[in-house]
Amino acid sequence: MSAFISSEWIGRSETIRDHVARGPFDRLSALLDRASEPAAIPPMGHLLCFLPGAAQADIGADGHPRRGGIVPPIDLPMRMAAGSRVSFHAPIPFGAEVRRVSTIANFTEKVGRTGRLAFLTLRHEIFTDETLCVTDEADIVFREKTGNAGSLPPGEKRDAQISRSITPTAALLFRFSALTYNAHRIHYDRDYAMQEEGYPGLVVHGPLLATLLVDHFRRHRPTDFVARFEFRAQRPVFDLAPFTVNLVDTESGADVWAADSDGYVAMTGRIGVA
């Protein structure tokens, strides 16, 4: 599989276009309990652009669109966001016409605790006219359907400078799914998440955790311009109890992380300011 993808797929790209309407971002601000953005989308707001538009007939049993387009034919059924390295070069104003050029940057395979794993890196470059506004190198992990039951291994705990508690209600998860047009059933269909995929409850979206980490930083330092944000998922967060978003200031920005209800680090991140 990897040799074929390395020779035939790495470097392949596609371009799609979108119009940046204000409405979805006002609804994102409402979800985050903050005032509407004044003139441009917030950092990580590009997650609300270029949403998938697969026909209903092409939606799989898990709620994901069936694979195609730029995604290679990886023969592993489960997929999830693993992390990203995002640079914010210029603001994207409301009303802008934008285009995203997506390129397959890398593909690797290994064997992990749950069996075979494949890691795909997509480099997204987002432009208004000829201005590069955002570069997002997103890592996606594919794995076998081996079940998620059982306790997680011991994780890391950290001391925070500033923490905020988040209650992951089903309504919060549903609203974020709706904003990002994400029909993956583990985020809103409790019976499916528990019976089919072996989770103890609904799974909090990785992109939602990332969005909340940036929001936490912006509440703490509202006048700073977020220039870079890199993050990596370490363990899932469920809707069974509140979790926290956390921050420690650094010379160049802040170290941020989400911790699950037991205090274990679930997503790590680093924010750099201009």
N, C-alpha and C positions, 0 to 999 in steps of 0.2 A: 504493500500500500504506500509506504513512505517514499520509495524510490520513484514510483509513478508520479506522485504528487510533487516531489522535488523537481522532477524534470519537466512536467507539463503544467503545473499550477502556480508555483512560486513566481511572483512577478506579474501574474494576471491581474487585471484591474477592471473596474466598472465605474461609471459616472452616473449619478442621479441628481435631480434638482428638486428644490422645494421653495415655498414661499413662507416667510417667517411672520405668521399672524400673532397678534398680541394675546388673543384669548387663551390659548393653552398655558401661557406663562403666567397670566393672572390666576388661573386655576392652580398652577403649581405653587404660586405664592400663598394662595389660600390653604393648600395642603400643608405647607410649612409654617402656617400661622405667622406670616410676615407681610409687610406692605408690598404692593405691586412694584415691579421694577420700573424705573422712570423712562428709560429710552432704549435699552438694549437687553438682550437675553443674559441671564446670570451665568457664571461659570458652571459648567456641566449642563447648561440648558440645551446644548446641542443634542442631548439624549431624547428630546421631544421633537426633533426634526428628522426628516428622512425615514418616517415610520413605515414598517412593512405593510404591503397592501395585497397580500395573497388572497385569492378567492377562498370562500368558505369551504369549497370542495377540496382545497389543497391543504387544509388544516389537519394535522395528525391527531392521534388519540391523546397525546399529551398536551395539545393546545398549540404546539409550535407549528409554523408552516413547514410543509415538506421541503426537503433540501433541494437546492438548485441555485442557479445564478453563479455568484462568485465562490460559494462554499463548495469545496471539493467533495467527492463521494466517499466520505469517511464512514466505514462500516461499523460504527459504534453508536448505539441508539440514544444515549443521554448526553446532554450538553448544558453547560452553564458558563457564566462570565467568571473569569479567574482574576482579572485585574486589568489595569490600563496605565499608560503613561501619557498624560495630556498636557499640551502646551497651549496657552491662550495668547495669541499674537496680537489680535486686534478685536475690538468689539463687533458684535453682529447686531445691528439696529433692527428694531421692529419694522416690518414692512419690506425688509430686504429680500431680494432674490438670491438664493444660495445654491451652490453645487458642492457635492461631495465626491471626491475621487478616492475609491477604496482599492487597496492593493494588497495581495497576499504577500506578507513580508517574511514569514517563516512557518515551518511545520516540523514538529518533532514527535516521537513516540517513546513511551517507556511503560514499564509494568509497575503498578503501585499497589497499595493495600487493597483496593477494590478490583484489581485486575488490569487489563490493558487500558492505557490512557493515550490520548492524542492531544497535542497542543497546537492550536492554530493562532497565528498573530496576523491581524488585519490592521493595516495602516490607513486611517481615514484622514484626508486633508479636506478642510471645508473652506470655501472661498466665497466672498462677495465680489462680483466682477473679477478682477485679477488679484485682489488682496487676500492673502492667506490669513485666515482668522483663527483656526483651531487645527491642531494636529493631535490625533488620538490613536495611539498604538494599543489596540485592544487584544487581550489574550482570551481565547475561548478554549475550554477543556471539554473533550468528548470522552465518555467512558462506557463500560459495559453496564447493563442493567442487572446489578448484583444485589440490589436492595440497600436500604439505608438504616435498617433496624440495628439496635445495639448502641452502647454508650460510646461517646467520642473519647479519644485518647486525651490525657491531661494536656492542658494548654498553658499559655503564658498569661501572667497578670502584671499590670503596670500601675504606677501611681500617677494620677493626672493632676495638672494644674487647675484645669476647669473641666467640669463634667456636666452633662445634661441628660436627664432621663427621658426616654421615649417609650410610650406605650404602643406597641404594634397591633392596633385593633384590626379586625378583618376589614373594616371600612377604610382604614388608611391604606392597606395593601391593595384593596380593590380599586381605590381611586388612583393609585400610582400605576396599576396595571392598565387602567383606562387611559390615563394620560400618555402612556408610552405604547399603547395598542399591543400590549403583551398578554397573550391569551394562555401562557403556560399555566397549567391548572394547579401546580403546587402552591401558587400564590393566593388562590381564592376558592378552590374546591377542596374542602377539608377531607371528604371521603376519599377522593382520588389521591391526595398527598399522603394520607396515612395508609390506605389499603393497597394502592398500586405501587407507590414508591417508598413506603416504609418509614416515612418521617413521623415524628410525634405530633406535628401540627402543621399549620401553614408556614411556608418559608418566606422570610423577609427578602425582597429582591436585593441582589448585590448592588445594582445601580441606585436603588433607594438609599442603601447605607452610604454609598459614596456621595450622593447628593446631600445627605444629612451631615456628613463630615465637613463638606465645604460650607454648608449653611452654618454649622457650629463655629467655624473659623470666622465667617463674615459677621456673625453676631458679636464676636469678641473684638474684631479689628475691622470695623465697617468702612474705614477710609482706605484700607490697603487694596491694591489691585492684585488679584490672584493671577500669577503668570504661569505657574506649573502645579500640577497635582498628579501624583502617582499613588496608586493604591493596589492592594492585593488581598484577596479573600483568603482566610485561613480556616474558618469553620462556620457552619450555618447558624443563623439566628432564627428563632421561631416566634410565633405569636402567643406563646404561653405565658410570658411574663415580660415586664419592662426590661429594656436594655439601655446602655449608655453610649453617648458619643463623648469623646474625651480629647484633650488638647494639652500640649506643652509647647510654649513659645521657644523658637530657636532664632539664631542670628539672621537666618535667611527666610524665615516664615514660621512654620510650626510642624511638629509631629502630631498626627491625629490618629485616632483609632476608635473603632466600635468594640464594645465588650458585651458579651452575652449576659443573660440574667445571673449566671454564676460568677461573673467577673472576668471570664477568660476572653482574651483578645480574639475577635472574630474577623476583623478587617483592619489592616494597617495602612497608613497613608502618610504622605509628606507633602506639604504645601510650600511653594516658593513664591515670594512676592517680587514685584518689579521695583 
